[in-house]
Amino acid sequence: MDDGRKSHAKELVRERTGREVPDLLRELYVDRRHTQAEIARALDVHRMTIVLWLQEYGITRSDRPEVAL
């Protein structure tokens, strides 16, 4: 995906949610522990877009807190 399309998707997400993409990703992926697919559906973007954004912002699975069993 070229930079223009990537930034267009980010702008659409900002318009829909009123939030910046990195903050939203941290909340949904790290804090609420949603999957990439769940986030993609909620934001109406392709899952690979979420994967690329997570990489871009340095958000990894290791950022997620451990779940007590």
C-alpha positions in Angstrom: 0.0 0.0 0.0 1.4 3.4 -0.9 1.8 6.2 1.7 -1.2 8.1 0.3 -3.6 5.2 0.9 -2.1 4.5 4.3 -2.6 8.1 5.5 -6.0 8.1 4.0 -7.0 5.1 6.1 -5.6 6.7 9.2 -7.6 9.9 8.4 -10.8 7.9 8.0 -10.2 6.2 11.3 -9.5 9.6 13.0 -12.7 11.0 11.5 -14.8 7.9 12.6 -13.4 7.7 16.1 -12.2 11.1 17.0 -8.9 9.4 18.2 -5.4 9.2 17.0 -4.5 5.8 15.5 -1.6 4.9 17.9 -3.7 5.7 21.0 -6.7 3.7 19.7 -4.5 0.7 18.8 -2.9 0.7 22.3 -6.3 0.8 23.9 -7.8 -1.9 21.8 -4.8 -4.2 21.3 -2.9 -3.8 24.5 -5.4 -2.7 27.2 -8.5 -4.5 26.0 -6.6 -7.4 24.4 -8.7 -7.4 21.1 -7.3 -9.4 18.2 -6.0 -7.8 15.1 -9.0 -9.2 13.2 -11.5 -7.7 15.8 -9.8 -4.3 15.6 -9.8 -4.4 11.8 -13.6 -5.2 11.7 -14.3 -2.5 14.2 -12.4 0.1 12.3 -13.5 -1.1 8.9 -10.0 -1.7 7.6 -8.1 -4.8 6.4 -6.4 -6.9 9.1 -3.0 -6.3 7.3 -3.5 -2.6 7.8 -3.7 -3.2 11.5 -0.6 -5.4 11.4 1.3 -2.7 9.6 0.1 0.0 12.0 1.1 -2.0 15.0 4.6 -2.5 13.5 4.8 1.2 12.6 4.0 2.3 16.1 6.1 -0.4 17.8 3.2 -2.1 19.5 3.8 -5.7 20.1 2.2 -8.7 21.9 4.8 -8.3 24.6 3.2 -4.9 25.5 0.0 -6.8 26.5 -0.3 -7.5 30.3 -0.3 -11.1 31.4 -3.8 -12.6 32.0 -4.2 -14.4 35.4 -5.8 -17.8 35.0 
